[in-house]
Amino acid sequence: MSPRIQLLWKGFELENQEKCIINSGFVENLIEGRWVTEHWIFHTPLEEMKVINAQCNAMELPKLFIRTYGINYGEKPEGYRSILLPTLKNYYDFVLVMEKLVVHNISLKIFQKDSLYIAKIERKDDNGKDKGNIAMLQEWLKSNVEAEFGIDEVIIEPIKYIRKIRQVPAHELTNNEYNLEVFEMQKELMINTYSAIRAIRILFAGHPLTKDAKIPKHLLEGKNIVFY
């Protein structure tokens, strides 16, 4: 490159180059020409959602998720990706995407229909007010499923956490602070959310009508799920 272009590139270099690591999947696949057997954690929740909706159909119930997404370019929700610049604004913008993808995407119709071994629940609480979708999911799961793990800890709390974090910029003044901890915050959020969605699919797999639902091998095994 010409000296002028080299100086231009120099302006984009980070000071701590030793902390910058090239994505291993990029190197192995596009440079070395090898097959990559790892699965990006941003893909697996989307795939799990599709399986869950297929399980709902097998159980003769409305879909749990109103909308599902593909994993190819242009099919994923806008903003659903790794944060490139670690600022609090980018983190809260990502949490907003997660709220729309997970929390607001839960359909209430599934909780109001009876099926084999599944009983519907009431839409209103004891005071006559409509229950929220997270509260209905919690009550419905506990009423119809015997889990070997804590439903609250594994499924409900991670989903509630998304809504809790989303309320911070909605009710408080925040600075667009540059903070490297944002990368770990996003990673933790993704891992917990993926684990919650995967747990729902595992619970649904115990229903006798879902035995023929097709589940990709990597989702069954839950291995080689990576956060780049």
N, CA and C of each residue as an Amber inpcrd file, in Angstrom:
protein
   684
   0.8370000  -1.2000000   0.0000000   0.0000000   0.0000000   0.0000000
   0.8690000   1.2450000   0.0000000   0.3300000   2.3120000  -0.4940000
   1.0660000   3.5740000  -0.5150000   1.2290000   4.1000000   0.9050000
   2.2410000   4.9360000   1.1440000   2.4330000   5.5240000   2.4830000
   1.1760000   6.2130000   2.9960000   0.4380000   6.8770000   2.1120000
  -0.7780000   7.5810000   2.5290000  -1.8230000   6.6090000   3.0650000
  -2.0260000   5.4910000   2.3580000  -3.0110000   4.4980000   2.7980000
  -2.5350000   3.7990000   4.0740000  -1.2180000   3.5650000   4.1800000
  -0.6900000   2.9430000   5.3910000  -0.9390000   3.8220000   6.6110000
  -0.7700000   5.1070000   6.4630000  -1.0350000   6.0240000   7.5700000
  -2.5230000   6.0470000   7.9160000  -3.3620000   5.9200000   6.8910000
  -4.8000000   5.8690000   7.1460000  -5.1530000   4.6460000   7.9810000
  -4.6190000   3.4740000   7.6110000  -4.8580000   2.2530000   8.3770000
  -4.2960000   2.3700000   9.7870000  -3.1560000   3.0400000   9.9150000
  -2.5110000   3.2120000  11.2240000  -3.4550000   3.8900000  12.2130000
  -4.2950000   4.7740000  11.7060000  -5.2180000   5.4950000  12.5760000
  -6.2850000   4.6160000  13.1940000  -6.5100000   3.4330000  12.6270000
  -7.5290000   2.5280000  13.1530000  -6.9450000   1.4310000  14.0460000
  -5.6450000   1.3900000  14.2080000  -5.0170000   0.3600000  15.0280000
  -5.2940000   0.6140000  16.5070000  -5.5180000  -0.4520000  17.2420000
  -5.6970000  -0.3640000  18.6830000  -4.3360000  -0.3580000  19.3650000
  -4.2690000   0.2910000  20.5110000  -2.9840000   0.4250000  21.2080000
  -2.4890000  -0.9210000  21.7120000  -3.3800000  -1.7250000  22.2880000
  -2.9810000  -3.0110000  22.8820000  -3.1910000  -4.1400000  21.8760000
  -2.2810000  -4.2470000  20.9190000  -2.4050000  -5.2500000  19.8670000
  -2.3130000  -6.6690000  20.4070000  -1.5970000  -6.8590000  21.5360000
  -1.4380000  -8.2040000  22.0790000  -2.7600000  -8.7600000  22.6110000
  -3.7380000  -7.8920000  22.8530000  -5.0350000  -8.3370000  23.3550000
  -6.0140000  -8.6470000  22.2120000  -5.5950000  -8.3880000  20.9950000
  -6.4640000  -8.6090000  19.8340000  -6.1730000  -9.9820000  19.2250000
  -7.1740000 -10.8400000  19.1930000  -7.0160000 -12.1920000  18.6680000
  -7.9580000 -12.3860000  17.4850000  -7.4360000 -12.8780000  16.3800000
  -8.2630000 -13.1220000  15.2040000  -9.2300000 -14.2640000  15.4790000
 -10.4550000 -14.1190000  15.0300000 -11.4650000 -15.1490000  15.1950000
 -10.9600000 -16.4660000  14.6050000 -10.8940000 -17.5080000  15.4400000
 -10.3480000 -18.7990000  15.0000000 -11.1710000 -19.4120000  13.8740000
 -12.5080000 -19.2480000  13.9270000 -13.3490000 -19.7930000  12.8760000
 -13.0690000 -19.1400000  11.5330000 -12.7940000 -17.8440000  11.5370000
 -12.4700000 -17.1220000  10.3130000 -11.1770000 -17.6430000   9.7070000
 -10.1540000 -17.8250000  10.5540000  -8.8490000 -18.2960000  10.0780000
  -8.9640000 -19.7130000   9.5130000  -9.6000000 -20.6120000  10.2690000
  -9.6800000 -22.0090000   9.8620000 -10.5050000 -22.1850000   8.5820000
 -11.5960000 -21.4690000   8.4770000 -12.5040000 -21.6630000   7.3450000
 -12.0800000 -20.8950000   6.0980000 -11.8420000 -19.5970000   6.2150000
 -11.6020000 -18.7700000   5.0440000 -10.1360000 -18.7030000   4.6280000
  -9.2280000 -18.9090000   5.5630000  -7.8040000 -18.8290000   5.2210000
  -7.1980000 -20.2160000   5.0370000  -7.4850000 -21.1210000   5.9900000
  -6.8910000 -22.4610000   5.9140000  -7.7660000 -23.4400000   5.1490000
  -8.9970000 -23.0690000   4.8510000  -9.8700000 -23.9250000   4.0620000
 -10.3540000 -25.1680000   4.7920000 -10.4560000 -25.1060000   6.1200000
 -10.9080000 -26.2590000   6.8990000 -12.3850000 -26.1090000   7.2750000
 -13.0140000 -27.2710000   7.5390000 -14.3840000 -27.2480000   8.0210000
 -14.3920000 -26.7650000   9.4680000 -15.3760000 -25.9430000   9.8000000
 -15.5200000 -25.4520000  11.1750000 -16.6760000 -26.1910000  11.8290000
 -16.4060000 -26.8850000  12.9180000 -17.4300000 -27.6940000  13.5990000
 -18.0530000 -26.9560000  14.7820000 -17.6070000 -25.7440000  15.0380000
 -18.1740000 -24.9770000  16.1400000 -19.4400000 -24.2550000  15.6860000
 -20.2960000 -23.9360000  16.6410000 -21.5550000 -23.2620000  16.3430000
 -21.6260000 -21.9670000  17.1390000 -21.8810000 -20.8780000  16.4440000
 -21.9360000 -19.5570000  17.0720000 -23.1490000 -19.4800000  17.9820000
 -22.9420000 -18.9890000  19.1810000 -24.0240000 -18.9530000  20.1680000
 -25.1620000 -18.0320000  19.7430000 -24.9190000 -17.1410000  18.8030000
 -26.0060000 -16.2990000  18.2980000 -26.9410000 -17.0760000  17.3730000
 -26.4640000 -18.1970000  16.8510000 -27.3050000 -19.0160000  15.9720000
 -28.1800000 -19.9870000  16.7640000 -27.6170000 -20.5780000  17.8070000
 -28.3070000 -21.6730000  18.4920000 -29.6410000 -21.2800000  19.1360000
 -29.7940000 -20.1010000  19.7680000 -31.1270000 -19.7670000  20.2950000
 -32.1750000 -19.6620000  19.1900000 -31.7840000 -19.1400000  18.0340000
 -32.7260000 -19.0290000  16.9120000 -33.1480000 -20.4120000  16.4280000
 -32.1930000 -21.3400000  16.3900000 -32.5030000 -22.7120000  15.9770000
 -33.3770000 -23.4010000  17.0080000 -33.0990000 -23.1720000  18.2870000
 -33.9010000 -23.7740000  19.3660000 -35.3420000 -23.2840000  19.2960000
 -35.5250000 -21.9970000  18.9820000 -36.8780000 -21.4430000  18.8960000
 -37.6950000 -22.1440000  17.8200000 -37.0660000 -22.4330000  16.6920000
 -37.7720000 -23.1350000  15.6160000 -38.1730000 -24.5430000  16.0500000
 -37.2750000 -25.2260000  16.7520000 -37.5860000 -26.5770000  17.2460000
 -38.7250000 -26.5110000  18.2570000 -38.6870000 -25.5270000  19.1550000
 -39.7380000 -25.3860000  20.1690000 -41.0970000 -25.1770000  19.5060000
 -41.1450000 -24.3340000  18.4980000 -42.4260000 -24.1150000  17.8010000
 -42.9090000 -25.3740000  17.0990000 -41.9630000 -26.1680000  16.5750000
 -42.3330000 -27.4500000  15.9590000 -42.8710000 -28.4000000  17.0300000
 -42.2960000 -28.3800000  18.2120000 -42.7850000 -29.2120000  19.3130000
 -44.1870000 -28.7710000  19.7250000 -44.4180000 -27.4750000  19.7500000
 -45.7540000 -26.9650000  20.0810000 -46.7840000 -27.4760000  19.0840000
 -46.4180000 -27.4500000  17.8230000 -47.3120000 -27.9500000  16.7810000
 -47.6160000 -29.4300000  16.9840000 -46.5970000 -30.1900000  17.3730000
 -46.7920000 -31.6180000  17.6300000 -47.7040000 -31.8510000  18.8290000
 -47.6410000 -30.9580000  19.8080000 -48.4840000 -31.0750000  20.9990000
 -49.8710000 -30.4740000  20.7730000 -50.1360000 -30.0300000  19.5360000
 -51.4150000 -29.4210000  19.1610000 -51.6870000 -28.1710000  19.9900000
 -50.6280000 -27.3590000  20.1230000 -50.7130000 -26.1000000  20.8460000
 -50.2690000 -24.9550000  19.9340000 -50.7310000 -23.7370000  20.2050000
 -50.2010000 -22.5870000  19.4660000 -48.7030000 -22.4590000  19.7000000
 -48.0200000 -21.7950000  18.8060000 -46.5680000 -21.6390000  18.9200000
 -46.2070000 -20.8020000  20.1470000 -45.0880000 -21.1670000  20.7860000
 -44.6220000 -20.3920000  21.9380000 -44.0690000 -19.0500000  21.4900000
 -43.3220000 -19.0560000  20.3760000 -42.7130000 -17.8170000  19.8910000
 -43.4850000 -17.3040000  18.6800000 -43.8570000 -16.0480000  18.7330000
 -44.6580000 -15.4490000  17.6760000 -43.9260000 -15.4910000  16.3490000
 -42.6260000 -15.2010000  16.3960000 -41.8330000 -15.1640000  15.1660000
 -40.5060000 -15.8610000  15.3820000 -40.0630000 -16.5930000  14.3770000
 -38.7420000 -17.2140000  14.4230000 -37.8890000 -16.6420000  13.2900000
 -36.5740000 -16.8210000  13.4270000 -35.6310000 -16.2280000  12.4830000
 -34.6410000 -17.2700000  11.9800000 -34.0790000 -17.0120000  10.7980000
 -33.0410000 -17.8680000  10.2520000 -31.6720000 -17.4210000  10.7290000
 -30.6560000 -18.2050000  10.4000000 -29.3050000 -17.9060000  10.8560000
 -28.4250000 -17.3450000   9.7440000 -28.9580000 -17.2820000   8.5320000
 -28.1680000 -16.7670000   7.4230000 -28.1590000 -15.2470000   7.4150000
 -27.2610000 -14.6980000   6.6250000 -27.1340000 -13.2420000   6.5380000
 -28.4580000 -12.6220000   6.0720000 -28.9060000 -11.6270000   6.7880000
 -30.1490000 -10.9620000   6.4340000 -31.3830000 -11.5790000   7.0490000
 -31.2500000 -12.7510000   7.6600000 -32.4050000 -13.4280000   8.2740000
 -32.4940000 -13.1640000   9.7770000 -31.3770000 -12.7950000  10.3870000
 -31.3550000 -12.5470000  11.8280000 -31.9180000 -11.1720000  12.1510000
 -32.3850000 -10.9640000  13.3820000 -32.8860000  -9.6360000  13.7570000
 -31.7810000  -8.5840000  13.6430000 -32.1440000  -7.3920000  13.2600000
 -31.1850000  -6.3010000  13.1470000 -30.5850000  -6.0030000  14.5250000
 -29.2620000  -5.9580000  14.5990000 -28.5820000  -5.6870000  15.8620000
 -28.2820000  -6.9100000  16.6950000 -28.6910000  -8.0850000  16.2090000
 -28.4540000  -9.3310000  16.9490000 -27.1020000  -9.8970000  16.5260000
 -26.0650000  -9.4440000  17.1880000 -24.6920000  -9.8360000  16.8420000
 -23.7560000  -9.4140000  17.9720000 -22.5080000  -9.8160000  17.8460000
 -21.5020000  -9.4250000  18.8290000 -21.3160000  -7.9140000  18.7970000
 -21.1650000  -7.3330000  19.9640000 -20.9080000  -5.8990000  20.0590000
 -19.4780000  -5.6300000  19.5970000 -19.3200000  -4.7090000  18.6730000
 -17.9950000  -4.4020000  18.1470000 -17.3020000  -3.3230000  18.9640000
 -18.0250000  -2.2810000  19.3400000 -17.4580000  -1.2050000  20.1500000
 -18.0740000  -1.2910000  21.5430000 -17.2580000  -1.5740000  22.5690000
 -17.7850000  -1.8290000  23.9130000 -18.2100000  -0.5600000  24.6590000
 -19.3630000  -0.0340000  24.3110000 -19.9180000   1.1100000  25.0250000
 -21.2340000   0.6940000  25.6680000 -21.6320000   1.4150000  26.7110000
 -22.8760000   1.0790000  27.3920000 -24.0760000   1.2700000  26.4730000
 -24.0170000   2.2700000  25.6020000 -25.1290000   2.4840000  24.6690000
 -25.2980000   1.2720000  23.7680000 -24.2030000   0.7500000  23.2420000
 -24.2910000  -0.4290000  22.3780000 -24.8170000  -1.6320000  23.1490000
 -24.4350000  -1.7300000  24.4180000 -24.9160000  -2.8510000  25.2420000
 -26.4240000  -2.7490000  25.4630000 -26.8920000  -1.5600000  25.8420000
 -28.3240000  -1.3980000  26.0830000 -29.1260000  -1.5350000  24.7910000
 -28.5620000  -1.1140000  23.6730000 -29.2320000  -1.3180000  22.3870000
 -29.3690000  -2.8120000  22.0910000 -28.3340000  -3.5770000  22.4440000
 -28.3880000  -5.0230000  22.2310000 -29.4310000  -5.6720000  23.1430000
 -29.5030000  -5.2150000  24.3870000 -30.4950000  -5.7640000  25.3220000
 -31.9050000  -5.4950000  24.8000000 -32.1180000  -4.3420000  24.1770000
 -33.4260000  -4.0370000  23.5890000 -33.7720000  -5.0540000  22.5090000
 -32.7870000  -5.4200000  21.6980000 -33.0070000  -6.4410000  20.6750000
 -33.3820000  -7.7710000  21.3270000 -32.6780000  -8.1230000  22.3880000
 -32.9460000  -9.3850000  23.0920000 -34.3480000  -9.3870000  23.7140000
 -34.7770000  -8.2330000  24.2040000 -36.1160000  -8.1540000  24.7870000
 -37.1810000  -8.4220000  23.7220000 -36.9750000  -7.8420000  22.5370000
 -37.9270000  -8.0600000  21.4510000 -37.8800000  -9.5060000  20.9590000
 -36.6780000 -10.0790000  20.9230000 -36.4970000 -11.4420000  20.4190000
 -37.0670000 -12.4890000  21.3630000 -36.8960000 -12.2750000  22.6610000
 -37.2700000 -13.2970000  23.6470000 -38.5420000 -12.9170000  24.4100000
 -38.5060000 -11.8150000  25.1320000 -39.6100000 -11.4690000  26.0390000
 -40.8840000 -11.1470000  25.2730000 -40.8260000 -10.1600000  24.3840000
 -42.0270000  -9.7420000  23.6550000 -42.4360000 -10.7570000  22.5920000
 -41.5990000 -11.7230000  22.3330000 -41.8730000 -12.7210000  21.2980000
 -42.6450000 -13.9270000  21.8310000 -42.8770000 -13.9580000  23.1380000
 -43.6260000 -15.0650000  23.7370000 -45.1210000 -14.8530000  23.5070000
 -45.7630000 -15.8330000  22.9100000 -47.1970000 -15.7390000  22.6290000
 -48.0090000 -16.1850000  23.8350000 -49.0830000 -15.4640000  24.1050000
 -49.9590000 -15.8240000  25.2240000 -50.9520000 -16.9170000  24.8410000
 -51.1270000 -17.1580000  23.5500000 -52.1310000 -18.1250000  23.0980000
 -51.8360000 -19.5370000  23.5860000 -50.5470000 -19.8820000  23.6890000
 -50.1810000 -21.2420000  24.0720000 -50.6370000 -21.5740000  25.4930000
 -50.7280000 -20.5600000  26.3400000 -51.0690000 -20.7960000  27.7450000
 -52.5700000 -20.9230000  27.9700000 -53.3530000 -20.7020000  26.9260000
 -54.8070000 -20.6620000  27.0930000 -55.5170000 -21.7530000  26.3010000
 -54.8010000 -22.8590000  26.0670000 -55.3920000 -23.9810000  25.3390000
 -54.9990000 -25.2880000  26.0120000 -55.9710000 -26.1580000  26.2020000
 -55.7120000 -27.4820000  26.7620000 -55.2100000 -28.4180000  25.6730000
 -54.4020000 -29.3890000  26.0740000 -53.9360000 -30.4240000  25.1630000
 -53.6410000 -31.6740000  25.9840000 -53.0800000 -32.6710000  25.3530000
 -52.7810000 -33.9160000  26.0480000 -51.7910000 -33.6580000  27.1790000
 -52.2070000 -33.9600000  28.4110000 -51.3950000 -33.7790000  29.6170000
 -51.0440000 -32.3140000  29.9010000 -51.6870000 -31.3890000  29.2040000
 -51.3830000 -29.9730000  29.3830000 -52.6750000 -29.2240000  29.6750000
 -52.6570000 -28.4640000  30.7680000 -53.8350000 -27.6940000  31.1580000
 -53.5560000 -26.2060000  30.9880000 -54.5390000 -25.5090000  30.4610000
 -54.3920000 -24.0730000  30.2860000 -54.4350000 -23.3620000  31.6370000
 -54.0290000 -22.1100000  31.6500000 -54.0820000 -21.3060000  32.8620000
 -54.8860000 -20.0420000  32.5750000 -55.3170000 -19.3790000  33.6440000
 -56.1340000 -18.1830000  33.5060000 -55.2750000 -16.9900000  33.1020000
 -55.8380000 -16.1460000  32.2720000 -55.1330000 -14.9420000  31.8060000
 -55.0510000 -13.8810000  32.8930000 -56.0840000 -13.8030000  33.7590000
 -56.1320000 -12.7670000  34.7800000 -55.7270000 -13.3120000  36.1540000
 -55.1510000 -12.4310000  36.9720000 -54.7650000 -12.8310000  38.3230000
 -55.9530000 -12.6800000  39.2610000 -55.7230000 -12.8570000  40.5690000
 -56.8090000 -12.8060000  41.5530000 -57.4510000 -11.4300000  41.6510000
 -56.7330000 -10.4050000  41.2080000 -57.2670000  -9.0440000  41.2580000
 -57.9300000  -8.6240000  39.9490000 -58.0280000  -9.5590000  39.0090000
 -58.6720000  -9.2590000  37.7480000 -57.7830000  -8.5770000  36.7330000
 -56.4910000  -8.4940000  37.0090000 -55.5550000  -7.8580000  36.0780000
 -54.8920000  -8.9160000  35.1970000 -54.5800000  -8.5220000  33.9670000
 -53.9090000  -9.4450000  33.0500000 -52.4860000  -9.7450000  33.5190000
 -52.1150000 -11.0100000  33.4830000 -50.7580000 -11.4080000  33.8390000
 -49.8250000 -11.1300000  32.6650000 -48.5580000 -10.8340000  32.9800000
 -47.5700000 -10.6380000  31.9370000 -47.1490000 -11.9630000  31.3290000
 -46.4940000 -11.9060000  30.1710000 -46.1420000 -13.1610000  29.4970000
 -45.0980000 -13.9640000  30.2630000 -44.1840000 -13.2970000  30.9710000
 -43.1980000 -14.0450000  31.7640000 -43.8840000 -14.7400000  32.9240000
 -44.8020000 -14.0340000  33.5920000 -45.5360000 -14.6290000  34.7130000
 -46.3700000 -15.8140000  34.2460000 -46.9640000 -15.6920000  33.0760000
 -47.7790000 -16.7960000  32.5540000 -46.9000000 -17.9810000  32.1610000
 -45.7470000 -17.7100000  31.5720000 -44.8120000 -18.7920000  31.2360000
 -44.3920000 -19.5350000  32.4860000 -44.0780000 -18.7990000  33.5260000
 -43.6480000 -19.3960000  34.7930000 -44.7480000 -20.2750000  35.3820000
 -45.9520000 -19.7420000  35.4620000 -47.0690000 -20.4940000  36.0440000
 -47.4080000 -21.7120000  35.2020000 -47.4250000 -21.5440000  33.8820000
 -47.7840000 -22.6270000  32.9670000 -46.7840000 -23.7720000  33.0370000
 -45.4930000 -23.4460000  33.0630000 -44.4730000 -24.4950000  33.1480000
 -44.5820000 -25.2490000  34.4710000 -44.7280000 -24.5220000  35.5480000
 -44.7870000 -25.1650000  36.8590000 -46.0600000 -25.9910000  37.0350000
 -47.1170000 -25.6180000  36.3130000 -48.3800000 -26.3520000  36.4230000
 -48.3750000 -27.6370000  35.6080000 -47.5550000 -27.6730000  34.5610000
 -47.6310000 -28.7810000  33.6120000 -46.3770000 -29.6300000  33.5000000
 -45.2800000 -29.2110000  34.1100000 -44.0110000 -29.9120000  33.9050000
 -43.3520000 -30.2540000  35.2320000 -42.7980000 -31.4600000  35.3000000
 -41.9450000 -31.8350000  36.4210000 -40.5060000 -31.8250000  35.9340000
 -39.7600000 -30.8120000  36.3310000 -38.3990000 -30.6300000  35.8300000
 -37.3690000 -31.1510000  36.8270000 -36.2420000 -31.6240000  36.2900000
 -35.1440000 -32.0820000  37.1320000 -34.2270000 -30.9260000  37.5360000
 -34.5590000 -29.7390000  37.0780000 -33.7940000 -28.5520000  37.4360000
 -34.7670000 -27.4720000  37.8780000 -34.2550000 -26.4170000  38.4600000
 -35.0990000 -25.3220000  38.9120000 -35.5960000 -24.4840000  37.7500000
 -36.8860000 -24.4930000  37.5120000 -37.4510000 -23.7250000  36.4030000
 -37.1840000 -22.2370000  36.5840000 -37.3160000 -21.7520000  37.8060000
 -37.0720000 -20.3350000  38.0600000 -35.6260000 -19.9640000  37.7540000
 -34.6870000 -20.7550000  38.2760000 -33.2690000 -20.4300000  38.1370000
 -32.7890000 -20.5290000  36.6890000 -33.2080000 -21.5720000  35.9910000
 -32.6660000 -21.8500000  34.6590000 -33.4200000 -21.1080000  33.5550000
 -34.7330000 -20.9560000  33.6930000 -35.5340000 -20.3780000  32.6050000
 -36.0530000 -18.9740000  32.9260000 -36.7550000 -18.8350000  34.0320000
 -37.4690000 -17.5830000  34.3100000 -36.5310000 -16.4380000  34.6600000
 -35.5700000 -16.6630000  35.5530000 -34.6890000 -15.5730000  35.9820000
 -33.8590000 -14.9820000  34.8360000 -33.2730000 -15.7950000  33.9330000
 -32.5580000 -15.1890000  32.8030000 -33.4560000 -14.3360000  31.9080000
 -34.7070000 -14.7600000  31.7130000 -35.6260000 -13.9730000  30.8890000
 -36.0250000 -12.6900000  31.6040000 -36.2570000 -12.7970000  32.9100000
 -36.5770000 -11.5980000  33.6870000 -35.4020000 -10.6180000  33.6950000
 -34.1890000 -11.1450000  33.6860000 -33.0020000 -10.2990000  33.7170000
 -32.9250000  -9.4120000  32.4750000 -33.3380000  -9.9560000  31.3340000
 -33.3480000  -9.1590000  30.1100000 -34.2370000  -7.9390000  30.2940000
 -35.4270000  -8.1650000  30.8330000 -36.3530000  -7.0350000  31.0500000
 -35.8050000  -6.0790000  32.0980000 -35.1730000  -6.6010000  33.1310000
 -34.6260000  -5.7490000  34.1900000 -33.5530000  -4.8090000  33.6440000
 -32.6210000  -5.3470000  32.8540000 -31.5530000  -4.5260000  32.2910000
 -32.1140000  -3.5420000  31.2750000 -33.1200000  -3.9500000  30.5310000
 -33.7120000  -3.0680000  29.5310000 -34.3240000  -1.8380000  30.1900000
 -34.7860000  -1.9510000  31.4280000 -35.4400000  -0.8240000  32.1010000
 -34.4560000   0.2370000  32.5800000 -33.1640000  -0.0960000  32.6350000
 -32.1760000   0.8670000  33.1310000 -32.1390000   2.1310000  32.2790000
 -31.8870000   2.0370000  30.9510000 -31.8650000   3.2770000  30.1560000
 -33.2360000   3.9220000  30.0040000 -34.3000000   3.1480000  30.2650000
 -35.6490000   3.6980000  30.1320000 -36.0130000   4.5770000  31.3180000
 -35.3750000   4.3510000  32.4680000 -35.7330000   5.0720000  33.6900000
 -34.5760000   5.8570000  34.3080000 -33.3700000   5.6980000  33.7720000
 -32.2140000   6.3810000  34.3260000 -31.4120000   7.0490000  33.2140000
 -30.7300000   8.1470000  33.5890000 -29.8130000   8.7840000  32.6640000
 -28.5100000   8.0050000  32.6700000 -28.0400000   7.5830000  31.5150000
 -26.8170000   6.7900000  31.4270000 -25.8220000   7.4740000  30.4980000
 -24.5390000   7.2570000  30.7920000 -23.4800000   7.7790000  29.9390000
 -23.0590000   6.7210000  28.9350000 -22.6690000   7.1540000  27.7520000
 -22.1890000   6.2110000  26.7430000 -20.7280000   5.8890000  27.0360000
 -20.5290000   5.2090000  28.1420000 -19.1860000   4.9180000  28.6470000
 -18.5120000   3.8010000  27.8390000 -17.2370000   4.0070000  27.5380000
 -16.4350000   2.9670000  26.8920000 -15.9400000   2.0410000  27.9840000
 -16.3290000   0.7680000  27.9160000 -16.0200000  -0.1640000  28.9920000
 -15.8140000  -1.5580000  28.4060000 -14.6010000  -2.0840000  28.5630000
 -14.2910000  -3.4010000  28.0120000 -15.1040000  -4.5130000  28.6700000
 -15.6610000  -4.2550000  29.8440000 -16.4860000  -5.2610000  30.5170000
 -17.7730000  -5.5440000  29.7410000 -18.1170000  -4.6690000  28.8150000
 -19.3200000  -4.8550000  28.0060000 -19.2660000  -6.1840000  27.2500000
 -18.0610000  -6.5650000  26.7920000 -17.9290000  -7.8380000  26.0750000
 -18.3470000  -9.0150000  26.9580000 -17.8880000  -9.0140000  28.2140000
 -18.2440000 -10.0930000  29.1410000 -19.7150000 -10.0220000  29.5330000
 -20.2470000  -8.8130000  29.6440000 -21.6610000  -8.6420000  29.9840000
 -22.5470000  -9.2310000  28.8870000 -22.1800000  -8.9810000  27.6370000
 -22.9470000  -9.5430000  26.5270000 -22.8060000 -11.0600000  26.4810000
 -21.6060000 -11.5440000  26.7210000 -21.3640000 -12.9880000  26.6970000
 -22.2000000 -13.6930000  27.7620000 -22.2120000 -13.1490000  28.9710000
 -22.9940000 -13.7510000  30.0560000 -24.4820000 -13.7350000  29.7280000
 -24.9570000 -12.6220000  29.1640000 -26.3650000 -12.5110000  28.7970000
 -26.7450000 -13.5510000  27.7510000 -25.8820000 -13.7390000  26.7470000
 -26.1690000 -14.6990000  25.6930000 -26.1580000 -16.1310000  26.2080000
 -25.1830000 -16.4660000  27.0370000 -25.0870000 -17.8210000  27.5770000
 -26.3180000 -18.1620000  28.4050000 -26.7240000 -17.2500000  29.2840000
 -27.8750000 -17.5060000  30.1510000 -29.1760000 -17.5800000  29.3500000
 -29.3020000 -16.7250000  28.3350000 -30.5120000 -16.7400000  27.5100000
 -30.5880000 -18.0180000  26.6860000 -29.4730000 -18.3980000  26.0870000
 -29.4360000 -19.6460000  25.3180000 -29.7820000 -20.8400000  26.2150000
 -29.2120000 -20.8750000  27.4200000 -29.4850000 -21.9770000  28.3530000
 -30.9690000 -22.0380000  28.7110000 -31.6050000 -20.8750000  28.8730000
 -33.0260000 -20.8380000  29.2120000 -33.8770000 -21.3840000  28.0770000
 -33.6000000 -20.9440000  26.8520000 -34.3770000 -21.4060000  25.6970000
 -34.1450000 -22.8910000  25.4590000 -32.9080000 -23.3250000  25.6080000
 -32.5920000 -24.7410000  25.4260000 -33.3240000 -25.5900000  26.4640000
 -33.4290000 -25.0850000  27.6890000 -34.1100000 -25.8230000  28.7530000
 -35.5920000 -26.0060000  28.4250000 -36.2160000 -24.9950000  27.8250000
 -37.6230000 -25.1240000  27.4130000 -37.7650000 -26.2410000  26.3850000
 -36.8450000 -26.2760000  25.4130000 -36.8950000 -27.3290000  24.3940000
 -36.7150000 -28.7120000  25.0170000 -35.8360000 -28.8240000  25.9960000
 -35.6140000 -30.1070000  26.6800000 -36.8780000 -30.5330000  27.4250000
 -37.5530000 -29.6040000  28.0790000 -38.7910000 -29.9380000  28.7930000
 -39.8670000 -30.3970000  27.8100000 -39.9910000 -29.7060000  26.6980000
 -41.0060000 -30.0770000  25.7050000 -40.7080000 -31.4460000  25.0930000
 -39.4210000 -31.8010000  25.0270000 -39.0360000 -33.0950000  24.4520000
 -39.5350000 -34.2580000  25.2900000 -39.9160000 -34.0080000  26.5380000
 -40.4280000 -35.0620000  27.4020000 -41.8930000 -35.3890000  27.1610000
 -42.5650000 -34.6030000  26.3390000 -43.9790000 -34.8650000  26.0450000
 -44.0710000 -35.9810000  24.9970000 -45.0060000 -36.9190000  25.1740000
 -45.0770000 -38.0670000  24.2470000 -45.3670000 -37.6980000  22.7970000
 -46.0010000 -36.5720000  22.5530000 -46.3480000 -36.2030000  21.1820000
 -45.1720000 -35.5580000  20.4250000 -44.0980000 -35.2350000  21.1330000
 -42.9710000 -34.5530000  20.4640000 -41.8260000 -35.5000000  20.1250000
 -42.0430000 -36.7970000  20.2850000 -40.9450000 -37.7520000  20.0900000
 -40.4180000 -37.7620000  18.6500000 -41.2400000 -37.3560000  17.6910000
 -40.8100000 -37.3630000  16.2900000 -40.2930000 -35.9940000  15.8150000
 -40.2940000 -35.0100000  16.7080000 -39.8000000 -33.6840000  16.3230000
 -38.3010000 -33.7640000  16.0480000 -37.8760000 -33.2280000  14.9130000
 -36.4770000 -33.3020000  14.5250000 -35.6560000 -32.2350000  15.2570000
 -34.5780000 -32.6930000  15.8930000 -33.6930000 -31.7890000  16.6270000
 -32.2770000 -31.9780000  16.1030000 -31.6500000 -30.9450000  15.5770000
 -30.2840000 -31.0760000  15.0750000 -29.3350000 -31.6240000  16.1340000
 -28.3550000 -32.3970000  15.6840000 -27.4400000 -33.0740000  16.5910000
 -26.7100000 -32.1080000  17.5130000 -26.2700000 -30.9740000  16.9720000
 -25.4960000 -30.0440000  17.8040000 -26.3540000 -29.4010000  18.8940000
 -27.6750000 -29.3180000  18.6520000 -28.5500000 -28.8030000  19.7030000
 -28.7790000 -29.8620000  20.7760000 -28.9170000 -31.1080000  20.3520000
 -29.0810000 -32.1930000  21.3220000 -27.8650000 -32.3130000  22.2330000
 -26.6910000 -32.2570000  21.6390000 -25.4630000 -32.4270000  22.4030000
 -25.1010000 -31.1760000  23.1910000 -25.4250000 -30.0210000  22.6570000
 -25.0760000 -28.7820000  23.3340000 -23.5810000 -28.5510000  23.4370000
 -22.8230000 -29.0860000  22.4540000 -21.3760000 -28.9690000  22.4950000
 -20.8820000 -28.0440000  21.3740000 -19.6620000 -27.5710000  21.5590000
 -19.0250000 -26.7010000  20.5650000 -19.8660000 -25.4690000  20.2590000
 -20.5600000 -24.9600000  21.2690000 -21.2880000 -23.6990000  21.1410000
 -20.3470000 -22.6090000  21.6300000 -19.9500000 -21.7120000  20.7510000
 -18.8900000 -20.7500000  21.0970000 -19.3730000 -19.3110000  20.9670000
 -18.7160000 -18.4510000  21.7010000 -18.9670000 -17.0050000  21.6450000
 -17.6950000 -16.3630000  21.0960000 -17.7360000 -15.9030000  19.8530000
 -16.5590000 -15.3080000  19.2340000 -16.3610000 -13.8760000  19.7350000
